[in-house]
Amino acid sequence: MDCIFCKIIRGEIPSRKIFEDEEIFVFHDIQPAAPVHFLIVPKQHIGSLAETDMSHQKTLGYLLAKTGELAKSQGLNDGFRTVINTGRVGGQEVYHLHVHVLGGPDPLGPLLKKR
């Protein structure tokens, strides 16, 4: 598979790994948008959230249930933001489902600019 996240998971592309188990791979974003910014990626290649169905329930549930623990391990004890960009209009750049976890010592501000 030519997917950049699949290559990171296989160790073909280096990353600053935070955590790995049989279900997920977690690493720091190479272009952080906050003082703490990491990605939680399922090892199973799923193109986007729009491509999921009930067969992905266990993986999606585990990924989200693990998020709080992973955020705290990175010092995000006072809160954090999670973002899942989906599809072109949603701003997805890498077509392998992933959750951005962002935070830091100061509030992040509004999620989107008001129109």
Contacts in CASP RR format, 6 or more apart in sequence:
PFRMAT RR
TARGET T0000
AUTHOR 0000-0000-0000
METHOD contacts of the structure
MODEL  1
MDCIFCKIIRGEIPSRKIFEDEEIFVFHDIQPAAPVHFLIVPKQHIGSLA
ETDMSHQKTLGYLLAKTGELAKSQGLNDGFRTVINTGRVGGQEVYHLHVH
VLGGPDPLGPLLKKR
1 7 0 8 1.000
1 45 0 8 1.000
3 45 0 8 1.000
3 94 0 8 1.000
3 95 0 8 1.000
3 96 0 8 1.000
4 13 0 8 1.000
4 94 0 8 1.000
4 96 0 8 1.000
5 25 0 8 1.000
5 41 0 8 1.000
5 45 0 8 1.000
5 94 0 8 1.000
5 96 0 8 1.000
5 98 0 8 1.000
6 45 0 8 1.000
6 96 0 8 1.000
7 13 0 8 1.000
8 14 0 8 1.000
8 15 0 8 1.000
8 25 0 8 1.000
8 27 0 8 1.000
8 41 0 8 1.000
9 25 0 8 1.000
9 41 0 8 1.000
9 43 0 8 1.000
15 27 0 8 1.000
15 28 0 8 1.000
16 27 0 8 1.000
16 28 0 8 1.000
17 25 0 8 1.000
17 26 0 8 1.000
17 27 0 8 1.000
18 26 0 8 1.000
18 27 0 8 1.000
18 28 0 8 1.000
18 38 0 8 1.000
18 70 0 8 1.000
18 73 0 8 1.000
18 74 0 8 1.000
19 25 0 8 1.000
19 26 0 8 1.000
19 70 0 8 1.000
19 73 0 8 1.000
20 26 0 8 1.000
22 43 0 8 1.000
23 42 0 8 1.000
23 43 0 8 1.000
23 59 0 8 1.000
23 62 0 8 1.000
23 63 0 8 1.000
24 40 0 8 1.000
24 41 0 8 1.000
24 42 0 8 1.000
24 43 0 8 1.000
24 62 0 8 1.000
24 63 0 8 1.000
24 66 0 8 1.000
25 41 0 8 1.000
25 43 0 8 1.000
26 38 0 8 1.000
26 39 0 8 1.000
26 40 0 8 1.000
26 41 0 8 1.000
26 70 0 8 1.000
27 38 0 8 1.000
27 39 0 8 1.000
27 41 0 8 1.000
28 37 0 8 1.000
28 38 0 8 1.000
28 39 0 8 1.000
29 37 0 8 1.000
29 38 0 8 1.000
29 39 0 8 1.000
29 100 0 8 1.000
33 100 0 8 1.000
33 102 0 8 1.000
34 81 0 8 1.000
34 102 0 8 1.000
34 103 0 8 1.000
34 104 0 8 1.000
34 108 0 8 1.000
35 103 0 8 1.000
35 104 0 8 1.000
35 105 0 8 1.000
36 74 0 8 1.000
36 75 0 8 1.000
36 76 0 8 1.000
36 80 0 8 1.000
36 101 0 8 1.000
36 102 0 8 1.000
36 103 0 8 1.000
36 104 0 8 1.000
37 100 0 8 1.000
37 101 0 8 1.000
37 102 0 8 1.000
37 103 0 8 1.000
38 70 0 8 1.000
38 74 0 8 1.000
38 100 0 8 1.000
38 101 0 8 1.000
39 98 0 8 1.000
39 99 0 8 1.000
39 100 0 8 1.000
39 101 0 8 1.000
40 63 0 8 1.000
40 66 0 8 1.000
40 67 0 8 1.000
40 70 0 8 1.000
40 98 0 8 1.000
40 99 0 8 1.000
40 101 0 8 1.000
41 96 0 8 1.000
41 97 0 8 1.000
41 98 0 8 1.000
41 99 0 8 1.000
42 59 0 8 1.000
42 60 0 8 1.000
42 63 0 8 1.000
42 97 0 8 1.000
44 56 0 8 1.000
44 59 0 8 1.000
45 96 0 8 1.000
46 52 0 8 1.000
46 56 0 8 1.000
46 59 0 8 1.000
46 96 0 8 1.000
46 97 0 8 1.000
47 95 0 8 1.000
47 96 0 8 1.000
47 97 0 8 1.000
48 86 0 8 1.000
48 87 0 8 1.000
48 92 0 8 1.000
48 95 0 8 1.000
48 97 0 8 1.000
49 84 0 8 1.000
49 86 0 8 1.000
49 97 0 8 1.000
50 86 0 8 1.000
50 87 0 8 1.000
51 97 0 8 1.000
52 60 0 8 1.000
52 97 0 8 1.000
63 99 0 8 1.000
64 99 0 8 1.000
67 82 0 8 1.000
67 99 0 8 1.000
67 101 0 8 1.000
68 80 0 8 1.000
70 101 0 8 1.000
71 79 0 8 1.000
71 80 0 8 1.000
71 101 0 8 1.000
71 103 0 8 1.000
74 101 0 8 1.000
75 104 0 8 1.000
76 101 0 8 1.000
76 103 0 8 1.000
76 104 0 8 1.000
78 105 0 8 1.000
79 103 0 8 1.000
80 101 0 8 1.000
80 102 0 8 1.000
80 103 0 8 1.000
80 104 0 8 1.000
81 100 0 8 1.000
81 101 0 8 1.000
81 102 0 8 1.000
81 103 0 8 1.000
81 108 0 8 1.000
81 111 0 8 1.000
82 99 0 8 1.000
82 100 0 8 1.000
82 101 0 8 1.000
82 102 0 8 1.000
83 99 0 8 1.000
83 100 0 8 1.000
83 102 0 8 1.000
84 97 0 8 1.000
84 98 0 8 1.000
84 99 0 8 1.000
84 100 0 8 1.000
85 91 0 8 1.000
85 92 0 8 1.000
85 93 0 8 1.000
85 100 0 8 1.000
86 92 0 8 1.000
87 95 0 8 1.000
102 108 0 8 1.000
END
